[in-house]
Amino acid sequence: MRALRLTRIAGVDVYVDWSLLIVFALITVSLAWGMFPVWHPDWSPGLAWITALAAAVLFFASVLAHELSHALVGRAWGIHIRRITLFVFGGMAHLEHEPARWRAELWMAVVGPITSLLIGLICVTGAVAGSAAALAQSAGPATLAESQQLLARMGPISTLLLWLGQVNIMLAIFNLVPAFPLDGGRVLRALMWGVTGDIQRATKWASALGQAFAWLLIASGIAMVLGLSVPIFGSGTGNGIWLAFIGWFLNNAALVSYRQLIVREALHDLSISKLMLTRFDAVAPDISVQELVENHMLRSEQRAFPVIEGDRLLGMVCQSEVARVTPSQRGSVAVRDIMKPASELTAVNPRDDAMDVMTLLAQRDVNQVPVVENGHLAGLVRRADILRWLALHHGGTAGRA
């Protein structure tokens, strides 16, 4: 299931992954059934649920602010971030390319935790200010019972702000852990990059530390599932499973981030003209869909066929377009009638960078694009062609990327 485009803020598209619903539901249910009834025994179930829903919405709004800060600072340093995706573990700003300088990486990474910390402090301050009357009734250090009574006297808005402030402060602290690809790991990579002058070596070291931290989380989670109490994390089967899951995700993210850098370095400054397919099967616009199927699709491994007149590209036709025509109609329908016109195609130039084309294929969720020069079809470039080149030139890493 693909992410859903939610909105556009400051030129950045915001997408929501389906997995966000899992955390949204967990936050809402845990607050409405667990925390808020303990804090406020006198609250009605309706008030607890409304406050919990508001807390979940504002939490992801604060995560969005965190990611937007990365995007805006990145833009100031010349790094284009056109998309942010909110998902089960928070959010991710999709970089079109790695920073060109270590200082850009440093500032872009550190601004996220700073944003979360500021949001947290502002929320906690708002909660304290909104509960000034209740605090005034408590003189000196409060006992546990007095603290519970103080919480019970707080209104819904102050309660929401207090919870949101604590969560954002914890989010800032967690992100500052020097484990790549967390923000703290990116800060560490930037500093090591600045010292060594080698982004690949810095990424390898930061990724190794990220994997070590991830395995620590996995081991702690397993220990909690087995009934042990782990410092900082505590105990509990549910918390242990969640912690191990986070560790598993971070371990994979650290590995993938390093491999992606290797791929970027391998494809950088490699023109697509060296990878594109120049021998391919093209079809005329006036042949029937039946002829296309029998004489081309069934006799070729191609998944898409350029529709040309002379050497000019008119469009492309794929299996998906053919599938929309019933078998009984294929003899009377021309390829011209079902093809995707050239004006709607995403085409690339033979001189385009291979990494940019690879990114384009991923963004458009397609397997091939035409290579066009001065309106004339020069070739086809497929995802498989790029991966084959990587496998031949950087076999071990490319095969796992």
HELIX and SHEET records of a PDB file:
HELIX    1   1 LEU A   20  VAL A   29  1                                  10    
HELIX    2   2 SER A   30  MET A   35  3                                   6    
HELIX    3   3 PHE A   36  TRP A   39  1                                   4    
HELIX    4   4 PRO A   45  ALA A   76  1                                  32    
HELIX    5   5 TRP A  102  GLY A  130  1                                  29    
HELIX    6   6 ALA A  132  ALA A  136  1                                   5    
HELIX    7   7 LEU A  144  ARG A  153  1                                  10    
HELIX    8   8 PRO A  156  ASN A  175  1                                  20    
HELIX    9   9 ASP A  183  THR A  196  1                                  14    
HELIX   10  10 ILE A  199  VAL A  225  1                                  27    
HELIX   11  11 THR A  237  LEU A  267  1                                  31    
HELIX   12  12 ILE A  272  LYS A  274  5                                   3    
HELIX   13  13 VAL A  289  ASN A  295  1                                   7    
HELIX   14  14 MET A  297  ARG A  299  5                                   3    
HELIX   15  15 GLN A  319  ALA A  323  1                                   5    
HELIX   16  16 PRO A  327  GLN A  329  5                                   3    
HELIX   17  17 VAL A  335  ILE A  338  1                                   4    
HELIX   18  18 ALA A  342  GLU A  344  5                                   3    
HELIX   19  19 ALA A  354  ARG A  364  1                                  11    
HELIX   20  20 ARG A  383  HIS A  393  1                                  11    
HELIX   21  21 GLY A  395  ALA A  398  1                                   4    
SHEET    1   A 4 LEU A   4  ILE A   9  0                                        
SHEET    2   A 4 VAL A  12  VAL A  16 -1                                        
SHEET    3   A 4 ARG A  83  PHE A  87  1                                        
SHEET    4   A 4 GLY A  90  HIS A  94 -1                                        
SHEET    1   B 3 ALA A 304  GLU A 309  0                                        
SHEET    2   B 3 ARG A 312  CYS A 318 -1                                        
SHEET    3   B 3 LYS A 340  PRO A 341 -1                                        
SHEET    1   C 2 GLN A 368  GLU A 373  0                                        
SHEET    2   C 2 HIS A 376  ARG A 382 -1                                        
END                                                                             
